[in-house]
């Protein structure tokens, strides 16, 4: 169902710049050059609110608090630029820049969209704004606020991954929500954000090496040394479903590993056992041949792994995709498939923690070279069960639902904490309908 666009505007920071702000991009930013923008939609339910009060009270408050919070997240107001004469892109914020904001209305069924059952991904995608990318320029952030009359509203955010990672985005959303609700900055977000790039202790020569490897060297010369990405299209046959692991489920999965494996050094975090369980269910649902290589990836945060550690208020990316492609499907198909997946992920996470800058590059380079040769779709994860994304209360209650709706050439699933239980996990999965049916069956029967 198409949205009715009410207005399109720009919201700038309360304090205007005198001179342009130019922010260089680092190694951890540039590795995301070819990634599609990241999109998320977050839903808020009305308890008591009329159509008129949304436009007279709620929307103005959201716009005013957005302007205030952008003062502390200035680069979000700007653009990613890549001029022909520059060796790499950068972020630039001009005086009077602002974030594009679309306000729309929808007659769609709010309860169905915020439920956990099957929904077409295109329905949810319509609630997230486009982020237009040309060869030399792209906004860092675009926003959309959609009213569902007498039901609730939705905040859609689309952001360029070159500029920030999920950690920074969540800090922005929590700060925006806190200012909207209380009129003050949150004390636990460590503002102001740090823009100093020298805290990223990675040799600069590694940045130029990035452009020597696929997928940064495109077969289509149109996209060489340009921000513009090959077109991606969402299809109607892709459905989304939200599955859950309760805290009890998570603990039972951990116990399952302990009962089978004699190793005492395994990293049995909630993230590891959740990812391992999703991975084994996906391999079974796809019906992969036993000898087929299974590519998958997770994102490692290096804030605490660099020497010295990166300050908690750093603005930008400090994460790196860790790719796997050397394991065959039969590793994950048997009775020990789940435990095998846990061992692989656990060993990787422990290994990443002990690496220096040069070794980090070798790890990244090796993963790129191997995974490029595999045609099977790569399983990848967005988000984290530690972000606390259900904590963004703008003054009208906590979200009733939040969904990652990014379009990816990979098989992307999202991970977050459960809304109403500490220790549980929400898993947002996008698959074709017949694949989803098989995945849900394996997921539910395996617990």
C-alpha positions as CSV (number, residue, x, y, z in Angstrom):
1,X,0.0,0.0,0.0
2,X,1.5,3.3,-1.1
3,X,2.2,6.0,1.4
4,X,0.7,9.5,1.2
5,X,3.6,11.9,1.4
6,X,2.6,15.0,3.4
7,X,5.8,17.0,3.3
8,X,9.5,16.8,2.6
9,X,11.9,19.1,4.5
10,X,15.3,19.3,5.9
11,X,16.1,19.5,9.6
12,X,19.5,21.0,10.5
13,X,21.4,21.3,13.7
14,X,20.4,24.0,16.2
15,X,23.9,25.5,15.9
16,X,25.0,26.3,12.4
17,X,28.6,26.0,11.3
18,X,30.6,29.0,10.2
19,X,33.0,27.0,8.0
20,X,32.5,23.6,6.3
21,X,33.4,20.6,8.5
22,X,35.5,18.0,6.6
23,X,35.8,14.6,8.1
24,X,38.3,12.1,6.6
25,X,37.3,8.4,6.4
26,X,39.4,5.7,7.9
27,X,40.2,2.1,7.1
28,X,37.2,0.9,9.1
29,X,34.9,3.3,7.1
30,X,36.3,2.5,3.7
31,X,35.7,-1.3,3.9
32,X,31.9,-0.5,3.7
33,X,32.3,1.5,0.5
34,X,30.3,-1.0,-1.6
35,X,27.7,-1.8,0.9
36,X,24.1,-0.7,0.4
37,X,22.7,1.8,2.9
38,X,21.4,0.4,6.1
39,X,17.7,0.9,6.9
40,X,15.6,0.4,10.1
41,X,12.0,1.1,10.9
42,X,10.8,1.5,14.5
43,X,7.1,1.5,15.5
44,X,5.4,3.4,18.3
45,X,1.8,2.7,19.3
46,X,-0.7,5.4,20.3
47,X,-2.4,5.0,23.6
48,X,-4.4,8.2,23.2
49,X,-3.8,10.5,20.3
50,X,-5.7,12.1,17.5
51,X,-4.7,13.0,14.0
52,X,-4.5,16.7,14.9
53,X,-2.4,16.1,18.0
54,X,0.2,14.2,16.0
55,X,0.8,17.2,13.8
56,X,0.4,19.8,16.6
57,X,2.4,18.0,19.3
58,X,4.2,14.9,18.3
59,X,5.7,15.8,15.0
60,X,7.0,19.3,16.1
61,X,8.6,17.7,19.2
62,X,10.3,15.1,17.0
63,X,11.6,17.8,14.6
64,X,12.8,20.1,17.4
65,X,14.6,17.3,19.3
66,X,16.1,16.1,16.0
67,X,17.6,19.6,15.4
68,X,19.0,19.6,19.0
69,X,20.6,16.2,18.8
70,X,22.2,16.9,15.4
71,X,24.3,19.6,17.1
72,X,26.0,16.7,18.8
73,X,26.1,14.4,15.7
74,X,27.1,17.0,13.1
75,X,28.4,14.7,10.4
76,X,24.9,13.2,10.1
77,X,23.7,16.5,8.6
78,X,26.2,16.3,5.8
79,X,27.2,14.3,2.7
80,X,29.7,11.7,1.8
81,X,31.7,13.2,-1.1
82,X,34.2,11.6,-3.5
83,X,35.6,14.2,-5.9
84,X,37.5,12.9,-9.0
85,X,40.8,14.4,-7.8
86,X,40.6,12.8,-4.3
87,X,42.2,9.4,-3.5
88,X,39.3,8.5,-1.2
89,X,35.9,9.8,-0.1
90,X,35.2,12.1,2.9
91,X,32.3,13.5,4.8
92,X,31.6,17.2,4.4
93,X,29.1,19.3,6.3
94,X,28.3,22.8,5.0
95,X,26.7,25.6,6.9
96,X,22.9,25.2,6.8
97,X,23.1,21.5,5.8
98,X,20.4,19.3,7.2
99,X,18.9,15.8,7.2
100,X,16.2,15.1,4.6
101,X,13.0,14.3,6.4
102,X,9.8,12.9,4.8
103,X,6.5,12.9,6.6
104,X,3.9,10.5,5.3
105,X,0.7,8.8,6.2
106,X,-0.3,5.1,5.7
107,X,-3.6,3.3,5.8
108,X,-1.8,-0.1,6.3
109,X,-2.6,-2.4,9.2
110,X,-0.3,-1.2,12.0
111,X,-0.9,-4.3,14.1
112,X,0.0,-6.7,11.3
113,X,3.2,-4.7,10.3
114,X,4.3,-4.7,13.9
115,X,3.5,-8.4,14.5
116,X,6.1,-11.2,14.2
117,X,4.3,-13.1,11.5
118,X,5.0,-13.2,7.7
119,X,5.1,-9.8,6.0
120,X,6.3,-8.8,2.6
121,X,9.6,-7.0,3.0
122,X,8.5,-4.4,0.4
123,X,5.7,-3.3,2.8
124,X,8.3,-2.5,5.5
125,X,10.7,-1.1,3.1
126,X,8.2,1.5,2.1
127,X,8.4,3.0,5.6
128,X,12.2,3.6,5.3
129,X,13.4,6.6,3.2
130,X,15.5,6.2,0.1
131,X,19.1,7.4,0.3
132,X,20.0,8.7,-3.1
133,X,23.6,7.9,-4.1
134,X,25.3,9.5,-7.1
135,X,28.8,8.9,-8.4
136,X,30.3,11.6,-6.2
137,X,27.8,12.4,-3.4
138,X,25.3,10.9,-1.0
139,X,23.6,12.2,2.1
140,X,24.8,10.5,5.3
141,X,21.3,10.1,6.7
142,X,17.7,10.3,5.6
143,X,14.6,10.0,7.8
144,X,10.9,9.3,7.3
145,X,8.2,9.6,9.9
146,X,5.0,7.8,8.9
147,X,1.6,8.3,10.7
148,X,-0.8,5.4,10.9
149,X,-4.0,7.4,11.9
150,X,-5.4,6.3,15.2
151,X,-2.9,3.5,15.4
152,X,0.6,4.8,15.9
153,X,3.6,6.1,14.0
154,X,6.9,4.8,12.6
155,X,10.4,6.3,12.4
156,X,12.3,5.1,9.4
157,X,16.1,5.7,9.1
158,X,18.4,5.0,6.3
159,X,22.1,5.7,6.7
160,X,25.3,5.4,4.6
161,X,27.5,2.7,6.2
162,X,30.6,4.6,5.0
163,X,29.9,7.1,7.7
164,X,28.9,5.1,10.8
165,X,28.4,1.7,12.2
166,X,25.5,0.4,14.3
167,X,27.1,1.4,17.6
168,X,27.1,5.1,16.5
169,X,23.6,4.9,15.0
170,X,22.1,3.5,18.3
171,X,23.7,6.3,20.3
172,X,22.2,8.8,17.9
173,X,18.7,7.3,18.2
174,X,18.9,7.0,22.0
175,X,20.1,10.6,22.3
176,X,17.4,11.9,20.0
177,X,14.7,10.0,22.0
178,X,16.1,11.2,25.4
179,X,16.0,14.8,24.3
180,X,12.5,14.4,22.9
181,X,11.2,12.9,26.2
182,X,13.2,14.8,28.8
183,X,14.7,17.8,27.0
184,X,18.2,16.8,28.2
185,X,21.1,14.8,26.9
186,X,21.4,11.2,28.2
187,X,24.3,10.7,30.6
188,X,25.2,7.2,29.4
189,X,25.9,8.1,25.8
190,X,29.2,10.0,26.5
191,X,28.5,13.1,24.4
192,X,29.9,15.0,22.6
193,X,30.9,12.6,19.9
194,X,34.6,12.4,19.2
195,X,35.5,13.3,15.5
196,X,39.3,12.9,15.9
197,X,40.5,10.3,13.3
198,X,43.9,9.8,14.9
199,X,42.4,7.5,17.5
200,X,42.1,4.9,14.8
201,X,45.6,3.3,15.1
202,X,45.7,1.6,11.7
203,X,48.5,2.4,9.2
204,X,47.3,4.7,6.4
205,X,48.8,2.6,3.7
206,X,46.3,-0.1,4.5
207,X,43.5,2.3,3.3
208,X,44.9,2.3,-0.3
209,X,45.1,-1.5,-0.3
210,X,41.4,-1.7,0.1
211,X,40.8,-0.4,-3.4
212,X,43.0,-3.2,-4.9
213,X,40.6,-6.0,-4.0
214,X,37.1,-7.1,-5.1
215,X,34.4,-6.1,-4.5
216,X,36.0,-2.6,-4.7
217,X,37.2,-3.2,-8.3
218,X,34.1,-3.5,-10.3
219,X,33.6,-5.2,-13.7
220,X,31.4,-2.3,-14.6
221,X,33.6,0.7,-15.1
222,X,30.7,3.0,-14.2
223,X,31.2,2.1,-10.6
224,X,35.0,2.3,-10.4
225,X,36.2,5.0,-8.0
226,X,32.6,6.2,-7.4
227,X,30.1,6.1,-4.6
228,X,27.3,5.0,-7.0
229,X,26.4,1.3,-6.4
230,X,25.0,-1.2,-8.9
231,X,21.2,-1.1,-8.7
232,X,19.5,-3.4,-6.2
233,X,15.9,-4.4,-6.4
234,X,13.6,-5.7,-3.7
235,X,11.3,-8.4,-4.8
236,X,7.7,-9.2,-3.8
237,X,8.5,-12.9,-3.1
238,X,10.8,-12.1,-0.2
239,X,9.0,-12.3,3.2
240,X,10.1,-11.3,6.6
241,X,9.4,-13.0,9.9
242,X,10.6,-12.3,13.4
243,X,11.5,-15.4,15.5
244,X,12.5,-15.4,19.1
245,X,14.9,-17.3,21.4
246,X,13.8,-16.9,25.1
247,X,16.5,-16.7,27.7
248,X,15.6,-20.3,28.6
249,X,16.2,-21.3,24.9
250,X,19.6,-19.6,24.9
251,X,20.7,-21.3,28.1
252,X,19.6,-24.7,26.7
253,X,21.6,-24.1,23.6
254,X,24.6,-23.3,25.7
255,X,24.1,-26.5,27.7
256,X,23.7,-28.5,24.5
257,X,27.3,-27.5,23.6
258,X,28.7,-28.2,27.0
259,X,27.1,-31.7,27.0
260,X,28.7,-32.6,23.6
261,X,32.0,-30.8,23.6
262,X,34.8,-31.4,26.0
263,X,36.4,-28.0,25.3
264,X,36.3,-25.6,28.2
265,X,37.6,-22.6,26.3
266,X,34.6,-22.0,24.0
267,X,33.2,-18.5,23.9
268,X,29.5,-19.4,24.7
269,X,28.0,-15.9,24.4
270,X,24.4,-15.3,23.4
271,X,25.6,-13.9,20.1
272,X,27.6,-17.0,19.3
273,X,25.0,-19.6,20.1
274,X,22.3,-17.6,18.3
275,X,24.3,-17.2,15.1
276,X,25.4,-20.8,15.2
277,X,21.8,-22.0,15.5
278,X,20.5,-19.7,12.7
279,X,23.4,-20.8,10.5
280,X,22.6,-24.5,10.9
281,X,18.9,-23.9,10.3
282,X,19.6,-21.9,7.1
283,X,21.9,-24.7,5.7
284,X,19.2,-27.3,6.4
285,X,16.4,-25.1,5.0
286,X,18.3,-24.4,1.7
287,X,19.0,-28.1,1.2
288,X,22.7,-27.4,0.5
289,X,24.7,-30.3,-1.0
290,X,26.9,-31.9,1.6
291,X,30.1,-30.9,-0.3
292,X,29.0,-27.3,-1.0
293,X,31.0,-24.6,0.7
294,X,28.9,-22.4,3.0
295,X,29.9,-18.7,3.1
296,X,29.0,-16.6,6.2
297,X,30.2,-13.5,8.0
298,X,29.8,-11.6,11.2
299,X,30.9,-8.1,12.1
300,X,33.6,-7.7,14.8
301,X,33.9,-4.5,16.8
302,X,37.5,-3.3,17.3
303,X,36.9,-0.4,19.7
304,X,38.4,-2.4,22.6
305,X,40.7,-4.5,20.4
306,X,43.0,-1.7,19.1
307,X,46.0,-0.4,21.0
308,X,45.2,2.0,22.5
309,X,41.5,1.3,22.7
310,X,39.2,3.7,20.8
311,X,37.2,6.1,23.0
312,X,33.6,5.1,23.6
313,X,32.4,8.4,22.1
314,X,34.2,8.0,18.8
315,X,32.0,8.9,15.8
316,X,32.4,6.6,12.9
317,X,32.9,2.9,11.9
318,X,35.1,0.7,14.0
319,X,33.9,-2.7,12.8
320,X,35.1,-5.1,10.3
321,X,33.3,-8.0,8.5
322,X,34.9,-11.4,9.3
323,X,34.3,-13.8,6.4
324,X,34.2,-17.6,6.4
325,X,34.1,-19.8,3.3
326,X,36.2,-23.0,4.0
327,X,33.5,-25.2,5.6
328,X,31.3,-27.5,3.7
329,X,27.6,-27.9,4.4
330,X,28.0,-31.4,5.9
331,X,29.9,-29.6,8.8
332,X,26.5,-28.1,9.8
333,X,24.1,-30.8,8.7
334,X,24.7,-33.6,11.1
335,X,23.8,-34.0,14.8
336,X,27.0,-32.1,15.7
337,X,26.3,-29.3,13.2
338,X,25.2,-26.7,15.7
339,X,28.2,-27.5,18.0
340,X,30.6,-27.3,15.0
341,X,29.2,-23.9,14.1
342,X,29.7,-22.7,17.7
343,X,33.3,-23.9,17.7
344,X,34.1,-22.1,14.4
345,X,32.6,-18.8,15.6
346,X,34.1,-19.1,19.1
347,X,37.6,-19.7,17.8
348,X,37.2,-16.8,15.4
349,X,36.1,-14.3,18.0
350,X,38.9,-15.4,20.4
351,X,41.4,-15.0,17.6
352,X,40.2,-11.6,16.6
353,X,40.7,-10.3,20.1
354,X,44.5,-10.9,20.0
355,X,45.3,-9.4,16.6
356,X,47.3,-6.3,15.8
357,X,46.7,-3.8,12.9
358,X,48.7,-5.7,10.3
359,X,47.1,-9.0,11.3
360,X,43.7,-7.4,11.1
361,X,44.3,-6.5,7.5
362,X,45.6,-10.0,6.7
363,X,42.4,-11.5,8.2
364,X,40.2,-9.2,6.2
365,X,42.2,-9.7,2.9
366,X,42.2,-13.5,3.3
367,X,38.4,-13.6,3.9
368,X,37.7,-11.4,0.8
369,X,39.8,-13.5,-1.5
370,X,38.2,-16.8,-0.4
371,X,34.6,-15.7,-0.3
372,X,34.7,-13.9,-3.7
373,X,35.0,-17.3,-5.5
374,X,31.8,-18.8,-4.0
375,X,28.5,-18.3,-5.8
376,X,26.3,-19.4,-2.8
377,X,24.6,-16.5,-1.0
378,X,26.6,-15.4,2.1
379,X,24.8,-15.5,5.4
380,X,25.4,-12.2,7.3
381,X,24.1,-10.6,10.4
382,X,23.1,-7.1,11.2
383,X,22.6,-5.6,14.6
384,X,23.5,-7.0,18.1
385,X,21.7,-8.3,21.1
386,X,23.6,-5.8,23.2
387,X,22.5,-2.5,21.4
388,X,19.3,-2.1,23.5
389,X,17.3,-0.8,20.5
390,X,14.0,-1.1,22.4
391,X,15.2,1.6,24.8
392,X,14.4,4.5,22.5
393,X,11.4,6.1,24.1
394,X,10.6,9.5,22.6
395,X,8.0,10.3,25.2
396,X,5.2,8.1,24.0
397,X,6.4,4.7,25.3
398,X,8.9,2.2,24.2
399,X,8.8,0.8,20.6
400,X,6.3,-2.0,20.0
401,X,8.5,-3.3,17.2
402,X,11.7,-2.5,15.3
403,X,12.9,-4.1,12.1
404,X,16.1,-4.0,10.0
405,X,14.8,-3.6,6.4
406,X,18.1,-3.2,4.6
407,X,18.3,-4.7,1.1
408,X,21.4,-6.9,0.7
409,X,22.8,-9.2,-2.0
410,X,23.6,-11.5,0.9
411,X,21.2,-13.6,3.0
412,X,20.8,-11.1,5.8
413,X,19.3,-11.6,9.2
414,X,19.1,-9.2,12.1
415,X,19.7,-9.8,15.8
416,X,18.5,-7.7,18.7
417,X,17.4,-8.2,22.3
418,X,13.8,-9.2,23.0
419,X,11.5,-6.4,23.9
420,X,10.1,-7.8,27.1
421,X,12.8,-10.2,28.4
422,X,16.4,-9.7,29.4
423,X,18.6,-12.4,27.9
424,X,16.4,-13.3,25.0
425,X,17.0,-12.6,21.3
426,X,14.9,-11.4,18.4
427,X,15.9,-12.7,15.0
428,X,14.6,-11.0,11.9
429,X,14.8,-13.2,8.9
430,X,14.2,-12.5,5.2
431,X,13.7,-15.4,2.8
432,X,11.5,-16.5,-0.1
433,X,8.3,-18.0,1.2
434,X,9.2,-21.7,0.6
435,X,12.6,-21.2,2.2
436,X,11.0,-19.4,5.1
437,X,8.6,-22.3,5.7
438,X,11.5,-24.7,5.8
439,X,13.6,-22.4,8.0
440,X,10.9,-21.9,10.6
441,X,10.3,-25.7,10.8
442,X,13.9,-26.4,11.5
443,X,14.2,-23.5,13.9
444,X,11.2,-24.5,16.0
445,X,11.8,-28.2,15.9
446,X,15.4,-27.9,16.9
447,X,14.8,-26.1,20.2
